[in-house]
Amino acid sequence: MPIEGPYLHGWSTNTLERSVSFQISPLEERYHGGELLGYILRYAPLGGPNNTEILREVDEDTRIVNLVNLTEGPTYILAIAGYTSTGEGKPRIYAITCKLFLLNTWTRF
């Protein structure tokens, strides 16, 4: 089992689609603990009901992930862990928010 989860980077949000995208940095082989089969992502709104967790698996070659249908505003907790034939490894935890930021502009007529 992997002894740590991968790093995520290149974050972007699309508030119209209520989605968050990011890139997975490949987990270094020394952390695999066996043949890496892929990654398990678990995410849910912070403080939400226990039954709202979403589970998603991606293969070890996946580099870009897009999480869709998020609720605008709340913070989500995202855990990502590698897995091998012996099981799921230690996750790396992130907090993400899909929020629309408004910029106030003043125009003179």
C-alpha positions, 0 to 999 in steps of 0.5 A: 500500500502507498505510504502517502498520497500524491500532490495536486496542483494546477487548480481551476474552478468553473462556477458556471459548471460548478466544477473544480479541475486539478492535476495529479503529480505522479506518486514517486515509485519509492512511495508505491509499496507495490504496483500502483493500480490507481488513485481513489478520490473521496470528497464531500462538503465540510460538515455535510451529512455522512451520506454525501461522500463521493467516491471516484477511482482513476487509473495511475496514468490519469493526470487531470481530474475534473470534479463536477456538480459541486454546490457553490459556496461550501468547502469540500474536503478532498482525500486522494490516495494511491492503491495497490493490490493490497489496498488503499494507502495513506491519503493526502487531504485538501480543502476546495471551494467552488465559489463565484467572486464578484468584482465591483467596477464603477463606470462613469457616464 
